[in-house]
Amino acid sequence: MVASELSQAARAEQPQSQLTAELKDDAPQTVPLVNRVGQSKSPYVRSHAEGKVAWQLLDDETIDRAKKENKLIFLHIGFKACHYSRLTSTECFTHSECAKILNESFIPVIIDREERPELDTIYMNYVQAVSGNGGWPLNLFLTPELEPVFGGTYYPAPEPNNGSSGDDERLDFLAILKKLQKVWKEQEARCRQEAKEVVVKLHDFAAEGTLGATSTVEPGVAGSQSATLARSETGLEHPGTGRTAAVVSSELDLEHLEEAYTHIAGTFDPVYGGFGVAPKFPTPPKLSFLLRLPRYLAPVQDVVGETECAHAAEMALFTLRKIRDSGLRDHVGGHGFARYSVTADWSVPRFEKLVVHNALLLGLYLDAWLIATGGEKNGEFYDVVVELVDYLTSAPISLPDGGFVSSEAADSYRRGDRHLREGAYSLWTRREFDSVIGDDHEAALAASYWNVLEDGNIEPDQDPNDEFVNENILRVVKDKAEIGRQAGITIDDVERVLASAKQKLKAHREKERTRPEADTKIVAGRNGLVIGALARTGSALAPFDADRSNACFEAASKAAAFIRANLWDENEKILYRIYSEGRGDTKGLADDYAHLIEGLIDLYEATGEEKWAEFADELQKVQIDIFYDSTSVPATTPTSPTARSSCGAFYTTPENAPHTILRLKDGMDTALPSTNAVSVSNLFRLGIMLSDEAYTALARESINAFEAEILQYPWLFPGLLSGVVTARLGGATWVVIRKDGVNDDEIATKLLRKIHSEARGGLRNIIVLKSENDALAKRSPALKELVTTQKPGAYRLEDGIYRPVNRADVA
């Protein structure tokens, strides 16, 4: 294959001067490209508006030009916080010869991966398939039809001898460009044919959710057919045309949770926590699954085993302790956690901070705190919870008008620096550390606690470019009791010394260093995850920290209101994805709907404000209309960007998505919860909340769509396995009836406090009603009857009947 040959050429020894002579371009002159990225709403894309490369947007104009001039498209996918995206921009795209070749022989296009993650997924799959590696930035060469010819991640900057001195040298970016010039000029037909074959293989590689069930339900079982959805003024009604609700395939059962646990436990690192080898990511969906296992209903314990379920939670708690103490955490200022570690012991991070990852970590540490201490103030993990709350609800993360930024960069300046440096805001030499703290005893104790060494604590093999010589990444290597024993002081004294040292380091850093730049764009779905995490945390903190609880609710509510006002088109019923100095043109993807719906349901349950449940219901209808793979529509060509496999679940993109070569479904959890796992949970929650079987039918049908993959690799689908638990065992639903101006009665108050002080396990719903005129009561005949006939108080849904909650239930 051309791609394989080009990969091998990355170690070629041919002198670049000879390449230049061979590639003298005799193509006819065309109108020079003009940089167009100033039109973008992405801060990352706009930051390339003044460079030497005439960057284009991925739109019809660009595609038409590539076809007309018969040029390869060079596609760069990066993001603002990424260190290597910045290096590529400053080292390669500012290089005069690279820029000249890009402008004259290619059509250069730049994309923000946070704006178009569906394209990032497609082309990341390609790069991983051909090279075995992944990461950002992605740099790809595509036919004018957007089919991949060659691609990779970070390419080194052009240097005089790079790629020409022997087999151990990588080909640099300039040589890559020249080789692609040559290949396209001399082997275009072969490039095109192999690119088309690649697209077919990409579909097969990423076919999850398109195979459907491997078996059918038992004959005669009620609900063996798909639900059809009929529109009415009240929204989605129960299935019509004589069909009954779908059921989960008999092949999918609780045994798959045991298999998932066994595999995950087999990859667990008992020394440092986490799973597998470096690089290590926190993987919130996997950790959440492990924390939930012992909290599911008894049948799960019976199948997986009580000991195994307890061990699952302990693996997660152990990992969260290691991450808490690690170099990923900002131990000085409480500015969240970095994205991942390049080492197995979590000691050396990549310093960019993604807000969405910190929101997911807040949810995990909230559960860990509730599990470990029952929600005790100052109990284990409480410090991390409040630290993350303060980080997410303060500037620059929480924006004044509502909404949350996307990230903080890895790179920043220190006083006197001419260039940005990775980790500059977070690193300390021992000399500076001691000087800032001042007191020798205090500095020595703090250095022992945070592993600050004279020659730095970053191993040379983790610093190949000598960027971190003599620098230290703060991380906890001794507990406070050990420090106290060594120093001959009490733990209280240790804590006072560390608090004093931290305050001095923080004040110095704020005065002398520049905080890394934030990517201020608001992403709808990512904001939904922050909204949900803050809503849950605000409820848990309410009994003893009213100020932080209110800060959670205020930030979450302002973000939800901002998105509704600025990213939701009420007339066209369309959610847009990003906002940065105005709304972007990119329409929301399925994950935007899924994560925002989840956040709104959480916000409704925390505040009782019905408008958030109404908005969630409205978004859910639209998500189904745009993205759902209806089983009643005939299947189409699988590699088409308008594909339908007609087996249920949500596609990432709409049927008419622009400029994409494949239509995929997202069911596998990665660093983020998968779109379909979250959507299944939303459908169950809304379906049960609104007594709407059409929603719960689609939840079951969506699980069935991934049956083949779950049966083969259940550990890759922990989110959907939670859906299997709900499908098999159901969930818990409580209703609180309250009247305007009247506080909840004692039982209702205790019930809500009890629910909010429990970590996540199986599905649960909280419904708040005030009158029969509530929108939820209008959507659900059962709720309307309840609020009409029953007095204020708390009720639980049992066997289809709402029964009063008594004092024994909340004791």
Secondary structure, DSSP 8 states (H G I E B T S, - for coil): -HHHHHHHHTT----HHHHHHHT-------------GGG-S-HHHHTTTTSSS--B-SSHHHHHHHHHHT-EEEEEEE-TT-HHHHHIIIIITT-HHHHHHHHHHEEEEEEETTT-HHHHHHHHHHHHHHHS---SSEEEEE-TT--EEEEES------TTTTSS-TTS---HHHHHHHHHHHHHH-HHHHHHHHHHHHHHHHHHT-TTSS--SS---TT-TT-S-----EETTEE-S--TT-------TT--THHHHHHHHHHHHTB-TTT-SBSSSSB---HHHHHHHHHGGGS-HHHHHHH-HHHHHHHHHHHHHHHHHHHTSTTB-TTT---B-SEESSTTS-SEE--EEHHHHHHHHHHHHHHHHHHHSS-TT-TTHHHHHHHHHHHTSTTTB-TTS-B--EE-SEE-BTT-SS-EETTTTEE-HHHHHHHH--HHHHHHHHHHHT--TT-SS-GGG-TT-SSTT-EE----S-HHHHHHHHT--HHHHHHHHHHHHHHHHHHHHHHB----EE--EEHHHHHHHHHHHHHHHHHHTTT-HHHHHHHHHHHHHHHHHHHHHTEETTTTEEB-EESSSB-S-B--HHHHHHHHHHHHHHHHHH--HHHHHHHHHHHHHHHHHHB--TTS----TTSTT---SS-SBBSS-TT-SS-S---B--S-SSS--HHHHHHHHHHHHHHHTT-HHHHHHHHHHHHHTHHHHHH-GGG-HHHHHHHHHHHH--EEEEEE--TT----HHHHHHHHHHHTS---S-EEEEEE--TTSHHHHH-HHHHHHHHHS-SEEEEEETTEEEE--GGGG-
